[in-house]
Amino acid sequence: MGVALPPQVPRLCLRHAIPLAIFALLLLYLWTRSLRALSGCGSGTQTCIAEGPPPLQVRKQPGPLEGLEREESQCLGPQGMLGRMVRPFHASMNPEGDVELSQYLAGWRELVRFLIPLGSIYAFATSEAFAKVTALEALVHGPEAAHYTSLATMVAWEQPGIASRDSARCPGSLTMLLLHRALRWSQLCLHRVATGTLGGPDAGAQCSDAYGTALAPHHPWLVRQAAHLAFLAFPGRSRLLELACPGAREAEARAALARAAGTLEDVYNRTQTLLAERGLLELA
């Protein structure tokens, strides 16, 4: 006679099986990727596929950070997680309509810090973003730093490589394009978590849908499958709001997260326009 398993065993098995399956898929992907010689593009040429410029996401209220110090929530203050992320991103949008790379990358570093506590299962995503940020920072602070002060100066310097689709001659532009796509996912994810209705889709479903919109079309099959599995272990909305605004009321945390997502959208829209004008959205 067989021994009946306790009812909690299937749930425990599932909880452990999902991370193991994702880990196995990622190991396989990283092993296959290691067999190729990587160019300056960083995360592999399969993510640098040709695409037409998607529609710009125009917001009715740009939401500049004027008077941010008067914001009720401390989450957006100088010591808050969201405040440390939002300020450099906002500062990257200079009055001339360009994007300052040093501030843009400083914002990305804080965004990575925000994503890391979502769980070790996202280590591969944050490590990929961190690697791209580090690669672009090497150019911003390298011997040719004068040509990497902003998106416009970088593209002008790398234009011969862009025109000939020579990835080795335009590492900064390719890396910027990949970070730009990842920023879109982050913005959509945070916005949907902040504005989601009670009883509606949970945070994992909303961020998975955002992934399908912003990043999945540019990822190989194996990464897409790993990502979809990973979202099954995504923390709930309350956990994400707690990470964004520790100790705050839910309404306050939602408002602060929505405002942060709005700043990411402003940066994304400006970068999208600049990349489209310079033909970088079709960069192979």
For each residue, the residues with C-beta under 8 A, 3 or more apart:
1:
2:
3:
4:
5: 9 10
6: 9
7: 10 11
8: 11 12
9: 5 6 12 13
10: 5 7 13 14
11: 7 8 14 15
12: 8 9 15 16
13: 9 10 16 17
14: 10 11 17 18
15: 11 12 18 19 233
16: 12 13 19 20
17: 13 14 20 21
18: 14 15 21 22 229 232 233
19: 15 16 22 23 120 121 233
20: 16 17 23 24
21: 17 18 24 25 229
22: 18 19 25 26 121 226 229 230 233
23: 19 20 26 27
24: 20 21 27 28
25: 21 22 28 29 222 225 226 229
26: 22 23 29 30 124 226
27: 23 24 30 31
28: 24 25 31 32 222
29: 25 26 32 33 220 222 223 226
30: 26 27 33 34
31: 27 28 34 35
32: 28 29 35 36 222
33: 29 30 36 38 44
34: 30 31
35: 31 32
36: 32 33 44
37:
38: 33 41 42 44
39: 45 167 168 171 174
40: 135 167 168 170 171 172 174 175
41: 38 44 45 47 48 167 171 174 175 178
42: 38 131 132 135 171 174 175 178
43: 47 128 131 132 178
44: 33 36 38 41 47 48 220
45: 39 41 48 167 284
46: 49 218 219 220
47: 41 43 44 178 181 218 219
48: 41 44 45 167 174 177 178 218 283 284
49: 46 217 218 284
50: 282 283 284
51: 54 217 218 281 282
52: 281 282
53: 272 275 276 281
54: 51 272 281
55:
56: 269 272 273
57: 265 268 269 272
58: 269
59: 62 63 262 265 266 269
60:
61: 262
62: 59 262 266
63: 59 259 262 263 266
64: 90 266
65: 68 86 87 90 263
66:
67: 70 71
68: 65 71 76 77 83 86 87
69: 77
70: 67
71: 67 68 76 77 256 259
72: 252
73: 76 77 80 245 248 252 253 255 256
74: 77 79 80 245 248
75: 80 81 82 83 244 245 248 252 253 256 257
76: 68 71 73 80 82 83 86 256 259 260
77: 68 69 71 73 74 80 83
78: 83 84 87
79: 74 83 84
80: 73 74 75 76 77 83 84 245 256
81: 75 84 85 110 113 114 243 244 245 246
82: 75 76 85 86 114 244 245 256 257 259 260
83: 68 75 76 77 78 79 80 86 87
84: 78 79 80 81 87 88 110 113
85: 81 82 88 89 107 110 111 113 114 260
86: 65 68 76 82 83 89 90 107 259 260 263
87: 65 68 78 83 84 90 91 107
88: 84 85 91 92 103 104 106 107 110
89: 85 86 92 103 104 107 111 263 264 267
90: 64 65 86 87 93 263 266 267
91: 87 88 100 103
92: 88 89 99 100 101 103 104 107 267
93: 90 99 100 266 267 270
94: 97 98 99 100 150
95:
96:
97: 94 270 274
98: 94 150 151 152 274
99: 92 93 94 104 150 151 152 267 270 271 274
100: 91 92 93 94 103 104 149 150
101: 92 104 105 136 140 148 149 150 151 154 176
102: 105 106 140 149
103: 88 89 91 92 100 106 107
104: 88 89 92 99 100 101 107 108 151 267
105: 101 102 108 109 133 136 137 140
106: 88 102 103 109 110
107: 85 86 87 88 89 92 103 104 110 111 267
108: 104 105 111 112 129 133 179 183
109: 105 106 112 113 130 133
110: 81 84 85 88 106 107 113 114
111: 85 89 107 108 114 115 129 183 186 264
112: 108 109 115 116 126 129 130 133
113: 81 84 85 109 110 116
114: 81 82 85 110 111 117 243 244
115: 111 112 118 122 125 126 129 186
116: 112 113 122 123 126
117: 114 243
118: 115 122 234 235 240 243
119: 122 233 234 235
120: 19 123
121: 19 22 230 233
122: 115 116 118 119 125 126 230
123: 116 120 126 127
124: 26 127 128 226
125: 115 122 128 129 227
126: 112 115 116 122 123 129 130
127: 123 124 130 131
128: 43 124 125 131 132
129: 108 111 112 115 125 126 132 133 179 182
130: 109 112 126 127 133 134
131: 42 43 127 128 134 135
132: 42 43 128 129 135 136 175 178 179 182
133: 105 108 109 112 129 130 136 137 179
134: 130 131 137 138
135: 40 42 131 132 138 139 171 175
136: 101 105 132 133 139 140 148 172 175 176 179
137: 105 133 134 140 141
138: 134 135 141 142
139: 135 136 142 144 145 148 154 171 172
140: 101 102 105 136 137 145 148 149
141: 137 138 145
142: 138 139 145 148
143:
144: 139 147 148 157
145: 139 140 141 142 148 149
146: 149 153
147: 144 153 154 156 157
148: 101 136 139 140 142 144 145 153 154 157 172
149: 100 101 102 140 145 146 153 154
150: 94 98 99 100 101 153 154
151: 98 99 101 104 154 155 176 271 274 275
152: 98 99 155 156 274
153: 146 147 148 149 150 156 157
154: 101 139 147 148 149 150 151 157 158 172 173 176
155: 151 152 158 159 162 173 274 278 280
156: 147 152 153 159
157: 144 147 148 153 154
158: 154 155 161 162 169 170 171 172 173
159: 155 156 162 163
160: 163 164 166 169
161: 158 164 165 166 167 168 169 170 173
162: 155 158 159 165 169 170 173 278 279 280 283
163: 159 160
164: 160 161 169
165: 161 162 283 284
166: 160 161 169 170
167: 39 40 41 45 48 161 170 171 174 284
168: 39 40 161 171
169: 158 160 161 162 164 166
170: 40 158 161 162 166 167 173 174 283
171: 39 40 41 42 135 139 158 167 168 174 175
172: 40 136 139 148 154 158 175 176
173: 154 155 158 161 162 170 176 177 280 283
174: 39 40 41 42 48 167 170 171 177 178 283
175: 40 41 42 132 135 136 171 172 178 179
176: 101 136 151 154 172 173 179 180 271 275 280
177: 48 173 174 180 181 275 280 281 283
178: 41 42 43 47 48 132 174 175 181 182
179: 108 129 132 133 136 175 176 182 183
180: 176 177 183 184 268 271 272 275
181: 47 177 178 184 185 214 215 218
182: 129 132 178 179 185 186 214 215
183: 108 111 179 180 186 187 264 267 268 271
184: 180 181 187 188 213 214 215 268
185: 181 182 188 189 207 210 211 213 214 215
186: 111 115 182 183 189 190 264
187: 183 184 190 191 261 264 265 268
188: 184 185 191 192 207 210 213 214
189: 185 186 192 193 206 207 210 211
190: 186 187 193 194 257 258 260 261 264
191: 187 188 194 195 258 261 262 265
192: 188 189 195 196 206 207 209 210
193: 189 190 196 203 206 207 237 240 241 257
194: 190 191 254 255 257 258 261
195: 191 192 254 258
196: 192 193 200 201 203 206 237
197: 200
198:
199:
200: 196 197
201: 196 205 206 209
202: 205 206 234 236 237
203: 193 196 206 207 234 235 236 237 239 240
204: 207 208 231 232 233 234 235 236
205: 201 202 208 209 231
206: 189 192 193 196 201 202 203 209 210
207: 185 188 189 192 193 203 204 210 211 231 234
208: 204 205 211 212 227 228 231 234
209: 192 201 205 206 212 213
210: 185 188 189 192 206 207 213 214
211: 185 189 207 208 214 215 216 227 231
212: 208 209 215 216
213: 184 185 188 209 210 216
214: 181 182 184 185 188 210 211
215: 181 182 184 185 211 212 218 219 227
216: 211 212 213 219 224 227
217: 49 51
218: 46 47 48 49 51 181 215
219: 46 47 215 216 223 224 227
220: 29 44 46 223 224
221: 224 225
222: 25 28 29 32 225 226
223: 29 219 220 226 227
224: 216 219 220 221 227 228
225: 25 221 222 228 229
226: 22 25 26 29 124 222 223 229 230
227: 125 208 211 215 216 219 223 224 230 231
228: 208 224 225 231 232
229: 18 21 22 25 225 226 232 233
230: 22 121 122 226 227 233 234
231: 204 205 207 208 211 227 228 234
232: 18 204 228 229
233: 15 18 19 22 119 121 204 229 230
234: 118 119 202 203 204 207 208 230 231
235: 118 119 203 204 239 240 243
236: 202 203 204 239 240
237: 193 196 202 203 240 241
238: 241 242 250
239: 203 235 236 242 243
240: 118 193 203 235 236 237 243 244 257
241: 193 237 238 244 245 248 250 253 254 257
242: 238 239 245 246 253
243: 81 114 117 118 235 239 240 246
244: 75 81 82 114 240 241 253 256 257 260
245: 73 74 75 80 81 82 241 242 248 252 253 256 257
246: 81 242 243
247:
248: 73 74 75 241 245 252 253 256
249: 252 253
250: 238 241 253 254
251: 254 255
252: 72 73 75 245 248 249 255 256
253: 73 75 241 242 244 245 248 249 250 256 257
254: 194 195 241 250 251 257 258
255: 73 194 251 252 258 259
256: 71 73 75 76 80 82 244 245 248 252 253 259 260
257: 75 82 190 193 194 240 241 244 245 253 254 260 261
258: 190 191 194 195 254 255 261 262
259: 63 71 76 82 86 255 256 262 263
260: 76 82 85 86 190 244 256 257 263 264
261: 187 190 191 194 257 258 264 265
262: 59 61 62 63 191 258 259 265 266
263: 63 65 86 89 90 259 260 266 267
264: 89 111 183 186 187 190 260 261 267 268
265: 57 59 187 191 261 262 268 269
266: 59 62 63 64 90 93 262 263 269 270
267: 89 90 92 93 99 104 107 183 263 264 270 271
268: 57 180 183 184 187 264 265 271 272
269: 56 57 58 59 265 266 272 273
270: 93 97 99 266 267 273 274
271: 99 151 176 180 183 267 268 274 275
272: 53 54 56 57 180 268 269 275 276 281
273: 56 269 270 276 277
274: 97 98 99 151 152 155 270 271 277 278
275: 53 151 176 177 180 271 272 278 280 281
276: 53 272 273 279 280 281
277: 273 274
278: 155 162 274 275
279: 162 276 282 283
280: 155 162 173 176 177 275 276 283
281: 51 52 53 54 177 272 275 276
282: 50 51 52 279
283: 48 50 162 165 170 173 174 177 279 280
284: 45 48 49 50 165 167
